């Protein structure tokens, strides 16, 4: 017989993996798009070359973002290395919150910033529901 704690633990695990896989999928696909410097003509979000120029960023910044995103996905999905995972979550948070604010600064409609908002929410949800094995555990010193 399952207790309420066991059920909530399983639900948390399901929420974690669904949000993490969606996050990884979004970051990997946009990372590849940016690493390959796809044009994505007329598209502002997710930013290809056209979107990056529109937002006022240099095109070479796409290579940096693409590499960081792909490495962040690897860090999230491999077992162990909780400190590396924290850095990946922080990086994703900074990248996506920066994207949202870049769109706000350009007075873009919400539809243009929606992908960035979704990835930002997925970052927070995945981070919040990560299992203990993927968290940094600090020893209490007396």
N, CA, C and O atoms as a GROMACS GRO file, in nm:
protein
  568
    1UNK      N    1   0.084  -0.118   0.000
    1UNK     CA    2   0.000   0.000   0.000
    1UNK      C    3   0.089   0.125   0.000
    1UNK      O    4   0.182   0.137   0.080
    2UNK      N    5   0.058   0.217  -0.091
    2UNK     CA    6   0.140   0.337  -0.102
    2UNK      C    7   0.095   0.444  -0.005
    2UNK      O    8  -0.024   0.465   0.018
    3UNK      N    9   0.192   0.510   0.050
    3UNK     CA   10   0.161   0.623   0.138
    3UNK      C   11   0.157   0.751   0.054
    3UNK      O   12   0.199   0.753  -0.061
    4UNK      N   13   0.105   0.856   0.115
    4UNK     CA   14   0.097   0.984   0.044
    4UNK      C   15   0.237   1.034   0.008
    4UNK      O   16   0.255   1.096  -0.096
    5UNK      N   17   0.335   1.007   0.094
    5UNK     CA   18   0.472   1.052   0.067
    5UNK      C   19   0.529   0.980  -0.054
    5UNK      O   20   0.596   1.042  -0.136
    6UNK      N   21   0.504   0.849  -0.066
    6UNK     CA   22   0.552   0.772  -0.181
    6UNK      C   23   0.488   0.822  -0.310
    6UNK      O   24   0.556   0.834  -0.413
    7UNK      N   25   0.358   0.852  -0.306
    7UNK     CA   26   0.288   0.901  -0.425
    7UNK      C   27   0.342   1.037  -0.466
    7UNK      O   28   0.362   1.062  -0.585
    8UNK      N   29   0.364   1.125  -0.369
    8UNK     CA   30   0.415   1.257  -0.403
    8UNK      C   31   0.559   1.248  -0.454
    8UNK      O   32   0.600   1.325  -0.541
    9UNK      N   33   0.636   1.153  -0.400
    9UNK     CA   34   0.773   1.132  -0.447
    9UNK      C   35   0.774   1.087  -0.592
    9UNK      O   36   0.857   1.133  -0.671
   10UNK      N   37   0.683   0.997  -0.627
   10UNK     CA   38   0.674   0.950  -0.765
   10UNK      C   39   0.626   1.062  -0.857
   10UNK      O   40   0.675   1.076  -0.969
   11UNK      N   41   0.530   1.140  -0.810
   11UNK     CA   42   0.479   1.253  -0.889
   11UNK      C   43   0.591   1.354  -0.913
   11UNK      O   44   0.606   1.406  -1.023
   12UNK      N   45   0.669   1.383  -0.808
   12UNK     CA   46   0.781   1.476  -0.823
   12UNK      C   47   0.882   1.426  -0.925
   12UNK      O   48   0.937   1.503  -1.004
   13UNK      N   49   0.906   1.294  -0.923
   13UNK     CA   50   1.001   1.235  -1.017
   13UNK      C   51   0.948   1.246  -1.161
   13UNK      O   52   1.025   1.275  -1.253
   14UNK      N   53   0.820   1.224  -1.180
   14UNK     CA   54   0.758   1.236  -1.313
   14UNK      C   55   0.765   1.381  -1.361
   14UNK      O   56   0.800   1.407  -1.476
   15UNK      N   57   0.731   1.475  -1.273
   15UNK     CA   58   0.737   1.618  -1.308
   15UNK      C   59   0.880   1.655  -1.344
   15UNK      O   60   0.903   1.727  -1.442
   16UNK      N   61   0.976   1.607  -1.266
   16UNK     CA   62   1.117   1.636  -1.293
   16UNK      C   63   1.158   1.587  -1.431
   16UNK      O   64   1.214   1.662  -1.510
   17UNK      N   65   1.129   1.460  -1.460
   17UNK     CA   66   1.178   1.404  -1.586
   17UNK      C   67   1.106   1.463  -1.707
   17UNK      O   68   1.168   1.485  -1.811
   18UNK      N   69   0.978   1.489  -1.695
   18UNK     CA   70   0.906   1.551  -1.808
   18UNK      C   71   0.962   1.691  -1.834
   18UNK      O   72   0.993   1.726  -1.948
   19UNK      N   73   0.974   1.772  -1.729
   19UNK     CA   74   1.025   1.908  -1.747
   19UNK      C   75   1.170   1.907  -1.794
   19UNK      O   76   1.208   1.989  -1.877
   20UNK      N   77   1.250   1.816  -1.743
   20UNK     CA   78   1.392   1.809  -1.781
   20UNK      C   79   1.408   1.765  -1.925
   20UNK      O   80   1.492   1.820  -1.997
   21UNK      N   81   1.330   1.668  -1.969
   21UNK     CA   82   1.340   1.623  -2.108
   21UNK      C   83   1.291   1.730  -2.206
   21UNK      O   84   1.350   1.747  -2.312
   22UNK      N   85   1.185   1.801  -2.171
   22UNK     CA   86   1.138   1.912  -2.255
   22UNK      C   87   1.243   2.023  -2.257
   22UNK      O   88   1.270   2.080  -2.362
   23UNK      N   89   1.299   2.054  -2.142
   23UNK     CA   90   1.404   2.156  -2.134
   23UNK      C   91   1.525   2.114  -2.218
   23UNK      O   92   1.576   2.194  -2.297
   24UNK      N   93   1.568   1.992  -2.202
   24UNK     CA   94   1.683   1.942  -2.279
   24UNK      C   95   1.655   1.946  -2.428
   24UNK      O   96   1.742   1.984  -2.507
   25UNK      N   97   1.536   1.908  -2.468
   25UNK     CA   98   1.497   1.911  -2.609
   25UNK      C   99   1.501   2.054  -2.664
   25UNK      O  100   1.555   2.078  -2.772
   26UNK      N  101   1.444   2.147  -2.589
   26UNK     CA  102   1.442   2.287  -2.633
   26UNK      C  103   1.581   2.348  -2.639
   26UNK      O  104   1.614   2.418  -2.735
   27UNK      N  105   1.661   2.321  -2.539
   27UNK     CA  106   1.796   2.377  -2.536
   27UNK      C  107   1.886   2.313  -2.642
   27UNK      O  108   1.967   2.381  -2.705
   28UNK      N  109   1.871   2.184  -2.661
   28UNK     CA  110   1.952   2.116  -2.763
   28UNK      C  111   1.915   2.165  -2.903
   28UNK      O  112   2.004   2.195  -2.983
   29UNK      N  113   1.786   2.174  -2.932
   29UNK     CA  114   1.745   2.218  -3.066
   29UNK      C  115   1.786   2.361  -3.094
   29UNK      O  116   1.834   2.391  -3.203
   30UNK      N  117   1.767   2.452  -2.997
   30UNK     CA  118   1.808   2.591  -3.020
   30UNK      C  119   1.960   2.604  -3.018
   30UNK      O  120   2.016   2.689  -3.087
   31UNK      N  121   2.026   2.521  -2.938
   31UNK     CA  122   2.172   2.523  -2.936
   31UNK      C  123   2.230   2.482  -3.070
   31UNK      O  124   2.326   2.542  -3.119
   32UNK      N  125   2.173   2.378  -3.130
   32UNK     CA  126   2.218   2.334  -3.263
   32UNK      C  127   2.188   2.442  -3.367
   32UNK      O  128   2.272   2.473  -3.451
   33UNK      N  129   2.068   2.500  -3.361
   33UNK     CA  130   2.030   2.607  -3.452
   33UNK      C  131   2.131   2.722  -3.444
   33UNK      O  132   2.174   2.776  -3.546
   34UNK      N  133   2.168   2.758  -3.322
   34UNK     CA  134   2.261   2.870  -3.303
   34UNK      C  135   2.404   2.831  -3.338
   34UNK      O  136   2.477   2.913  -3.394
   35UNK      N  137   2.445   2.711  -3.307
   35UNK     CA  138   2.581   2.666  -3.338
   35UNK      C  139   2.602   2.661  -3.489
   35UNK      O  140   2.711   2.694  -3.538
   36UNK      N  141   2.501   2.621  -3.562
   36UNK     CA  142   2.509   2.613  -3.709
   36UNK      C  143   2.480   2.748  -3.776
   36UNK      O  144   2.486   2.760  -3.898
   37UNK      N  145   2.448   2.847  -3.694
   37UNK     CA  146   2.415   2.982  -3.742
   37UNK      C  147   2.310   2.980  -3.852
   37UNK      O  148   2.329   3.037  -3.960
   38UNK      N  149   2.200   2.914  -3.823
   38UNK     CA  150   2.088   2.906  -3.917
   38UNK      C  151   2.031   3.045  -3.935
   38UNK      O  152   2.024   3.124  -3.841
   39UNK      N  153   1.989   3.075  -4.057
   39UNK     CA  154   1.935   3.208  -4.086
   39UNK      C  155   1.802   3.233  -4.016
   39UNK      O  156   1.786   3.335  -3.949
   40UNK      N  157   1.707   3.140  -4.031
   40UNK     CA  158   1.572   3.155  -3.976
   40UNK      C  159   1.515   3.292  -4.017
   40UNK      O  160   1.469   3.369  -3.933
   41UNK      N  161   1.519   3.319  -4.146
   41UNK     CA  162   1.478   3.448  -4.201
   41UNK      C  163   1.337   3.485  -4.158
   41UNK      O  164   1.243   3.407  -4.173
   42UNK      N  165   1.324   3.605  -4.106
   42UNK     CA  166   1.193   3.656  -4.063
   42UNK      C  167   1.150   3.609  -3.926
   42UNK      O  168   1.049   3.655  -3.873
   43UNK      N  169   1.225   3.517  -3.869
   43UNK     CA  170   1.192   3.464  -3.736
   43UNK      C  171   1.275   3.536  -3.631
   43UNK      O  172   1.397   3.548  -3.644
   44UNK      N  173   1.209   3.584  -3.530
   44UNK     CA  174   1.280   3.650  -3.420
   44UNK      C  175   1.309   3.550  -3.310
   44UNK      O  176   1.414   3.557  -3.245
   45UNK      N  177   1.218   3.456  -3.288
   45UNK     CA  178   1.234   3.363  -3.179
   45UNK      C  179   1.200   3.222  -3.226
   45UNK      O  180   1.094   3.206  -3.288
   46UNK      N  181   1.282   3.119  -3.202
   46UNK     CA  182   1.414   3.126  -3.141
   46UNK      C  183   1.511   3.191  -3.237
   46UNK      O  184   1.499   3.175  -3.359
   47UNK      N  185   1.606   3.263  -3.184
   47UNK     CA  186   1.686   3.347  -3.271
   47UNK      C  187   1.788   3.271  -3.356
   47UNK      O  188   1.879   3.206  -3.305
   48UNK      N  189   1.767   3.282  -3.485
   48UNK     CA  190   1.871   3.246  -3.579
   48UNK      C  191   1.951   3.373  -3.602
   48UNK      O  192   1.949   3.464  -3.519
   49UNK      N  193   2.022   3.378  -3.714
   49UNK     CA  194   2.101   3.497  -3.745
   49UNK      C  195   2.012   3.621  -3.751
   49UNK      O  196   2.046   3.726  -3.698
   50UNK      N  197   1.898   3.606  -3.817
   50UNK     CA  198   1.805   3.720  -3.830
   50UNK      C  199   1.762   3.772  -3.692
   50UNK      O  200   1.766   3.893  -3.668
   51UNK      N  201   1.722   3.681  -3.604
   51UNK     CA  202   1.675   3.720  -3.471
   51UNK      C  203   1.784   3.783  -3.386
   51UNK      O  204   1.759   3.878  -3.312
   52UNK      N  205   1.905   3.729  -3.395
   52UNK     CA  206   2.015   3.785  -3.316
   52UNK      C  207   2.048   3.927  -3.360
   52UNK      O  208   2.071   4.015  -3.277
   53UNK      N  209   2.049   3.949  -3.492
   53UNK     CA  210   2.075   4.084  -3.544
   53UNK      C  211   1.962   4.178  -3.502
   53UNK      O  212   1.986   4.292  -3.464
   54UNK      N  213   1.840   4.130  -3.510
   54UNK     CA  214   1.723   4.210  -3.472
   54UNK      C  215   1.732   4.253  -3.326
   54UNK      O  216   1.701   4.368  -3.292
   55UNK      N  217   1.776   4.161  -3.239
   55UNK     CA  218   1.787   4.190  -3.096
   55UNK      C  219   1.911   4.272  -3.063
   55UNK      O  220   1.928   4.317  -2.949
   56UNK      N  221   2.000   4.292  -3.161
   56UNK     CA  222   2.117   4.377  -3.140
   56UNK      C  223   2.241   4.303  -3.092
   56UNK      O  224   2.334   4.366  -3.042
   57UNK      N  225   2.243   4.171  -3.107
   57UNK     CA  226   2.359   4.093  -3.064
   57UNK      C  227   2.446   4.058  -3.183
   57UNK      O  228   2.395   4.043  -3.294
   58UNK      N  229   2.577   4.045  -3.162
   58UNK     CA  230   2.664   4.004  -3.273
   58UNK      C  231   2.639   3.858  -3.308
   58UNK      O  232   2.602   3.778  -3.222
   59UNK      N  233   2.659   3.824  -3.433
   59UNK     CA  234   2.632   3.688  -3.480
   59UNK      C  235   2.722   3.586  -3.413
   59UNK      O  236   2.680   3.472  -3.389
   60UNK      N  237   2.846   3.624  -3.382
   60UNK     CA  238   2.937   3.527  -3.318
   60UNK      C  239   2.885   3.480  -3.181
   60UNK      O  240   2.925   3.375  -3.132
   61UNK      N  241   2.797   3.560  -3.120
   61UNK     CA  242   2.739   3.523  -2.991
   61UNK      C  243   2.658   3.394  -3.001
   61UNK      O  244   2.640   3.323  -2.902
   62UNK      N  245   2.609   3.364  -3.123
   62UNK     CA  246   2.532   3.240  -3.144
   62UNK      C  247   2.618   3.117  -3.118
   62UNK      O  248   2.570   3.018  -3.062
   63UNK      N  249   2.744   3.123  -3.157
   63UNK     CA  250   2.834   3.009  -3.135
   63UNK      C  251   2.853   2.985  -2.986
   63UNK      O  252   2.850   2.871  -2.940
   64UNK      N  253   2.874   3.091  -2.912
   64UNK     CA  254   2.893   3.080  -2.767
   64UNK      C  255   2.768   3.021  -2.703
   64UNK      O  256   2.777   2.927  -2.624
   65UNK      N  257   2.650   3.077  -2.736
   65UNK     CA  258   2.524   3.027  -2.680
   65UNK      C  259   2.500   2.882  -2.718
   65UNK      O  260   2.458   2.802  -2.634
   66UNK      N  261   2.526   2.848  -2.844
   66UNK     CA  262   2.504   2.710  -2.890
   66UNK      C  263   2.588   2.610  -2.814
   66UNK      O  264   2.538   2.505  -2.772
   67UNK      N  265   2.716   2.642  -2.795
   67UNK     CA  266   2.805   2.552  -2.721
   67UNK      C  267   2.760   2.541  -2.576
   67UNK      O  268   2.753   2.430  -2.521
   68UNK      N  269   2.729   2.654  -2.512
   68UNK     CA  270   2.684   2.650  -2.372
   68UNK      C  271   2.558   2.568  -2.356
   68UNK      O  272   2.546   2.489  -2.262
   69UNK      N  273   2.463   2.586  -2.447
   69UNK     CA  274   2.336   2.512  -2.436
   69UNK      C  275   2.358   2.362  -2.449
   69UNK      O  276   2.305   2.284  -2.370
   70UNK      N  277   2.436   2.322  -2.548
   70UNK     CA  278   2.460   2.179  -2.570
   70UNK      C  279   2.535   2.118  -2.451
   70UNK      O  280   2.500   2.010  -2.405
   71UNK      N  281   2.637   2.186  -2.403
   71UNK     CA  282   2.709   2.137  -2.285
   71UNK      C  283   2.620   2.134  -2.161
   71UNK      O  284   2.632   2.043  -2.078
   72UNK      N  285   2.530   2.232  -2.148
   72UNK     CA  286   2.435   2.234  -2.037
   72UNK      C  287   2.341   2.115  -2.040
   72UNK      O  288   2.308   2.058  -1.937
   73UNK      N  289   2.296   2.079  -2.159
   73UNK     CA  290   2.207   1.962  -2.174
   73UNK      C  291   2.281   1.836  -2.132
   73UNK      O  292   2.225   1.752  -2.060
   74UNK      N  293   2.405   1.823  -2.176
   74UNK     CA  294   2.484   1.705  -2.136
   74UNK      C  295   2.498   1.700  -1.984
   74UNK      O  296   2.480   1.595  -1.923
   75UNK      N  297   2.528   1.815  -1.923
   75UNK     CA  298   2.544   1.821  -1.777
   75UNK      C  299   2.417   1.781  -1.704
   75UNK      O  300   2.423   1.713  -1.602
   76UNK      N  301   2.302   1.823  -1.756
   76UNK     CA  302   2.175   1.789  -1.689
   76UNK      C  303   2.142   1.642  -1.700
   76UNK      O  304   2.086   1.583  -1.607
   77UNK      N  305   2.175   1.581  -1.811
   77UNK     CA  306   2.130   1.444  -1.836
   77UNK      C  307   2.225   1.336  -1.786
   77UNK      O  308   2.182   1.222  -1.763
   78UNK      N  309   2.352   1.368  -1.768
   78UNK     CA  310   2.443   1.264  -1.718
   78UNK      C  311   2.423   1.245  -1.568
   78UNK      O  312   2.386   1.339  -1.498
   79UNK      N  313   2.447   1.124  -1.518
   79UNK     CA  314   2.434   1.103  -1.374
   79UNK      C  315   2.549   1.169  -1.297
   79UNK      O  316   2.656   1.197  -1.352
   80UNK      N  317   2.524   1.193  -1.170
   80UNK     CA  318   2.620   1.254  -1.076
   80UNK      C  319   2.653   1.397  -1.114
   80UNK      O  320   2.577   1.461  -1.188
   81UNK      N  321   2.764   1.449  -1.067
   81UNK     CA  322   2.812   1.585  -1.091
   81UNK      C  323   2.709   1.693  -1.057
   81UNK      O  324   2.675   1.774  -1.143
   82UNK      N  325   2.658   1.695  -0.932
   82UNK     CA  326   2.554   1.792  -0.896
   82UNK      C  327   2.598   1.938  -0.908
   82UNK      O  328   2.516   2.024  -0.941
   83UNK      N  329   2.724   1.967  -0.882
   83UNK     CA  330   2.770   2.106  -0.895
   83UNK      C  331   2.764   2.151  -1.042
   83UNK      O  332   2.726   2.264  -1.071
   84UNK      N  333   2.802   2.062  -1.131
   84UNK     CA  334   2.794   2.092  -1.274
   84UNK      C  335   2.649   2.116  -1.317
   84UNK      O  336   2.622   2.204  -1.399
   85UNK      N  337   2.557   2.039  -1.261
   85UNK     CA  338   2.414   2.058  -1.290
   85UNK      C  339   2.366   2.195  -1.242
   85UNK      O  340   2.289   2.262  -1.311
   86UNK      N  341   2.411   2.236  -1.123
   86UNK     CA  342   2.373   2.369  -1.072
   86UNK      C  343   2.420   2.479  -1.166
   86UNK      O  344   2.348   2.575  -1.191
   87UNK      N  345   2.542   2.464  -1.217
   87UNK     CA  346   2.594   2.562  -1.311
   87UNK      C  347   2.513   2.562  -1.440
   87UNK      O  348   2.486   2.668  -1.496
   88UNK      N  349   2.473   2.444  -1.486
   88UNK     CA  350   2.392   2.436  -1.608
   88UNK      C  351   2.257   2.504  -1.587
   88UNK      O  352   2.211   2.580  -1.672
   89UNK      N  353   2.193   2.476  -1.473
   89UNK     CA  354   2.064   2.542  -1.444
   89UNK      C  355   2.082   2.694  -1.437
   89UNK      O  356   2.000   2.769  -1.490
   90UNK      N  357   2.189   2.740  -1.371
   90UNK     CA  358   2.213   2.884  -1.361
   90UNK      C  359   2.234   2.943  -1.500
   90UNK      O  360   2.180   3.049  -1.532
   91UNK      N  361   2.313   2.875  -1.582
   91UNK     CA  362   2.336   2.923  -1.718
   91UNK      C  363   2.208   2.930  -1.799
   91UNK      O  364   2.184   3.029  -1.868
   92UNK      N  365   2.126   2.826  -1.791
   92UNK     CA  366   1.998   2.827  -1.863
   92UNK      C  367   1.909   2.940  -1.813
   92UNK      O  368   1.842   3.007  -1.892
   93UNK      N  369   1.909   2.962  -1.681
   93UNK     CA  370   1.827   3.070  -1.625
   93UNK      C  371   1.875   3.205  -1.678
   93UNK      O  372   1.793   3.288  -1.718
   94UNK      N  373   2.005   3.227  -1.678
   94UNK     CA  374   2.059   3.355  -1.726
   94UNK      C  375   2.032   3.374  -1.875
   94UNK      O  376   1.993   3.483  -1.918
   95UNK      N  377   2.052   3.269  -1.954
   95UNK     CA  378   2.029   3.280  -2.098
   95UNK      C  379   1.882   3.310  -2.128
   95UNK      O  380   1.852   3.399  -2.207
   96UNK      N  381   1.791   3.236  -2.065
   96UNK     CA  382   1.650   3.252  -2.096
   96UNK      C  383   1.591   3.380  -2.039
   96UNK      O  384   1.507   3.444  -2.102
   97UNK      N  385   1.634   3.419  -1.918
   97UNK     CA  386   1.584   3.546  -1.864
   97UNK      C  387   1.640   3.662  -1.946
   97UNK      O  388   1.571   3.762  -1.966
   98UNK      N  389   1.763   3.650  -1.994
   98UNK     CA  390   1.820   3.750  -2.083
   98UNK      C  391   1.744   3.759  -2.214
   98UNK      O  392   1.724   3.868  -2.268
   99UNK      N  393   1.702   3.644  -2.265
   99UNK     CA  394   1.623   3.643  -2.389
   99UNK      C  395   1.488   3.712  -2.369
   99UNK      O  396   1.445   3.792  -2.452
  100UNK      N  397   1.423   3.682  -2.257
  100UNK     CA  398   1.294   3.745  -2.227
  100UNK      C  399   1.310   3.896  -2.218
  100UNK      O  400   1.233   3.971  -2.278
  101UNK      N  401   1.410   3.942  -2.143
  101UNK     CA  402   1.430   4.086  -2.128
  101UNK      C  403   1.475   4.153  -2.257
  101UNK      O  404   1.445   4.270  -2.280
  102UNK      N  405   1.546   4.080  -2.343
  102UNK     CA  406   1.583   4.136  -2.473
  102UNK      C  407   1.457   4.161  -2.556
  102UNK      O  408   1.446   4.265  -2.622
  103UNK      N  409   1.364   4.068  -2.553
  103UNK     CA  410   1.238   4.085  -2.627
  103UNK      C  411   1.155   4.199  -2.567
  103UNK      O  412   1.093   4.276  -2.640
  104UNK      N  413   1.154   4.209  -2.435
  104UNK     CA  414   1.081   4.318  -2.370
  104UNK      C  415   1.142   4.453  -2.410
  104UNK      O  416   1.069   4.548  -2.439
  105UNK      N  417   1.276   4.460  -2.413
  105UNK     CA  418   1.343   4.584  -2.450
  105UNK      C  419   1.311   4.625  -2.594
  105UNK      O  420   1.310   4.744  -2.626
  106UNK      N  421   1.285   4.527  -2.680
  106UNK     CA  422   1.252   4.556  -2.820
  106UNK      C  423   1.102   4.576  -2.840
  106UNK      O  424   1.055   4.595  -2.953
  107UNK      N  425   1.026   4.571  -2.731
  107UNK     CA  426   0.880   4.587  -2.735
  107UNK      C  427   0.814   4.481  -2.824
  107UNK      O  428   0.716   4.509  -2.893
  108UNK      N  429   0.869   4.360  -2.820
  108UNK     CA  430   0.812   4.250  -2.897
  108UNK      C  431   0.682   4.202  -2.834
  108UNK      O  432   0.665   4.213  -2.713
  109UNK      N  433   0.591   4.149  -2.916
  109UNK     CA  434   0.470   4.090  -2.858
  109UNK      C  435   0.505   3.963  -2.781
  109UNK      O  436   0.610   3.903  -2.802
  110UNK      N  437   0.416   3.923  -2.693
  110UNK     CA  438   0.440   3.806  -2.609
  110UNK      C  439   0.466   3.680  -2.693
  110UNK      O  440   0.541   3.592  -2.652
  111UNK      N  441   0.404   3.673  -2.810
  111UNK     CA  442   0.422   3.555  -2.895
  111UNK      C  443   0.569   3.535  -2.934
  111UNK      O  444   0.612   3.422  -2.957
  112UNK      N  445   0.645   3.644  -2.942
  112UNK     CA  446   0.787   3.633  -2.977
  112UNK      C  447   0.872   3.586  -2.860
  112UNK      O  448   0.974   3.521  -2.879
  113UNK      N  449   0.830   3.621  -2.739
  113UNK     CA  450   0.909   3.580  -2.623
  113UNK      C  451   0.858   3.451  -2.560
  113UNK      O  452   0.919   3.400  -2.466
  114UNK      N  453   0.746   3.398  -2.611
  114UNK     CA  454   0.685   3.278  -2.553
  114UNK      C  455   0.782   3.160  -2.544
  114UNK      O  456   0.788   3.096  -2.439
  115UNK      N  457   0.859   3.127  -2.651
  115UNK     CA  458   0.954   3.014  -2.637
  115UNK      C  459   1.055   3.035  -2.525
  115UNK      O  460   1.089   2.941  -2.453
  116UNK      N  461   1.103   3.158  -2.510
  116UNK     CA  462   1.200   3.187  -2.403
  116UNK      C  463   1.135   3.173  -2.266
  116UNK      O  464   1.197   3.122  -2.172
  117UNK      N  465   1.011   3.219  -2.254
  117UNK     CA  466   0.938   3.208  -2.126
  117UNK      C  467   0.917   3.062  -2.090
  117UNK      O  468   0.935   3.022  -1.975
  118UNK      N  469   0.878   2.982  -2.189
  118UNK     CA  470   0.856   2.838  -2.164
  118UNK      C  471   0.985   2.772  -2.118
  118UNK      O  472   0.984   2.696  -2.020
  119UNK      N  473   1.096   2.799  -2.186
  119UNK     CA  474   1.223   2.738  -2.144
  119UNK      C  475   1.268   2.789  -2.008
  119UNK      O  476   1.329   2.715  -1.932
  120UNK      N  477   1.238   2.914  -1.976
  120UNK     CA  478   1.269   2.967  -1.843
  120UNK      C  479   1.187   2.895  -1.736
  120UNK      O  480   1.240   2.857  -1.632
  121UNK      N  481   1.059   2.875  -1.761
  121UNK     CA  482   0.971   2.804  -1.666
  121UNK      C  483   1.018   2.659  -1.651
  121UNK      O  484   1.025   2.608  -1.540
  122UNK      N  485   1.051   2.593  -1.762
  122UNK     CA  486   1.099   2.455  -1.756
  122UNK      C  487   1.229   2.445  -1.677
  122UNK      O  488   1.251   2.347  -1.606
  123UNK      N  489   1.314   2.546  -1.688
  123UNK     CA  490   1.439   2.548  -1.611
  123UNK      C  491   1.410   2.550  -1.462
  123UNK      O  492   1.467   2.474  -1.385
  124UNK      N  493   1.319   2.638  -1.421
  124UNK     CA  494   1.285   2.652  -1.279
  124UNK      C  495   1.216   2.525  -1.228
  124UNK      O  496   1.247   2.477  -1.119
  125UNK      N  497   1.123   2.471  -1.306
  125UNK     CA  498   1.049   2.350  -1.264
  125UNK      C  499   1.145   2.231  -1.252
  125UNK      O  500   1.140   2.157  -1.153
  126UNK      N  501   1.230   2.212  -1.352
  126UNK     CA  502   1.326   2.102  -1.348
  126UNK      C  503   1.420   2.116  -1.227
  126UNK      O  504   1.446   2.018  -1.156
  127UNK      N  505   1.470   2.236  -1.205
  127UNK     CA  506   1.559   2.261  -1.091
  127UNK      C  507   1.487   2.232  -0.959
  127UNK      O  508   1.543   2.168  -0.870
  128UNK      N  509   1.365   2.280  -0.945
  128UNK     CA  510   1.291   2.266  -0.819
  128UNK      C  511   1.260   2.119  -0.788
  128UNK      O  512   1.270   2.077  -0.672
  129UNK      N  513   1.223   2.042  -0.888
  129UNK     CA  514   1.181   1.903  -0.865
  129UNK      C  515   1.293   1.801  -0.882
  129UNK      O  516   1.266   1.681  -0.881
  130UNK      N  517   1.418   1.845  -0.898
  130UNK     CA  518   1.527   1.749  -0.917
  130UNK      C  519   1.540   1.660  -0.794
  130UNK      O  520   1.523   1.707  -0.681
  131UNK      N  521   1.570   1.533  -0.815
  131UNK     CA  522   1.582   1.441  -0.700
  131UNK      C  523   1.708   1.470  -0.619
  131UNK      O  524   1.800   1.538  -0.665
  132UNK      N  525   1.710   1.418  -0.500
  132UNK     CA  526   1.821   1.440  -0.407
  132UNK      C  527   1.954   1.398  -0.468
  132UNK      O  528   2.057   1.460  -0.443
  133UNK      N  529   1.953   1.293  -0.549
  133UNK     CA  530   2.077   1.245  -0.611
  133UNK      C  531   2.136   1.346  -0.710
  133UNK      O  532   2.252   1.334  -0.749
  134UNK      N  533   2.057   1.445  -0.749
  134UNK     CA  534   2.104   1.547  -0.844
  134UNK      C  535   2.119   1.684  -0.778
  134UNK      O  536   2.132   1.786  -0.846
  135UNK      N  537   2.117   1.686  -0.645
  135UNK     CA  538   2.134   1.810  -0.569
  135UNK      C  539   2.268   1.809  -0.498
  135UNK      O  540   2.324   1.704  -0.469
  136UNK      N  541   2.316   1.928  -0.470
  136UNK     CA  542   2.435   1.941  -0.387
  136UNK      C  543   2.391   1.926  -0.243
  136UNK      O  544   2.300   1.997  -0.197
  137UNK      N  545   2.455   1.836  -0.171
  137UNK     CA  546   2.420   1.813  -0.032
  137UNK      C  547   2.535   1.866   0.053
  137UNK      O  548   2.649   1.821   0.041
  138UNK      N  549   2.503   1.961   0.137
  138UNK     CA  550   2.603   2.019   0.225
  138UNK      C  551   2.599   1.948   0.360
  138UNK      O  552   2.493   1.924   0.416
  139UNK      N  553   2.718   1.915   0.409
  139UNK     CA  554   2.727   1.852   0.541
  139UNK      C  555   2.716   1.961   0.647
  139UNK      O  556   2.773   2.069   0.633
  140UNK      N  557   2.644   1.931   0.750
  140UNK     CA  558   2.627   2.026   0.860
  140UNK      C  559   2.746   2.013   0.955
  140UNK      O  560   2.777   1.904   1.004
  141UNK      N  561   2.811   2.126   0.979
  141UNK     CA  562   2.926   2.127   1.068
  141UNK      C  563   2.886   2.190   1.200
  141UNK      O  564   2.832   2.301   1.202
  142UNK      N  565   2.911   2.120   1.310
  142UNK     CA  566   2.876   2.172   1.443
  142UNK      C  567   2.995   2.231   1.512
  142UNK      O  568   2.983   2.279   1.624
   0.00000   0.00000   0.00000
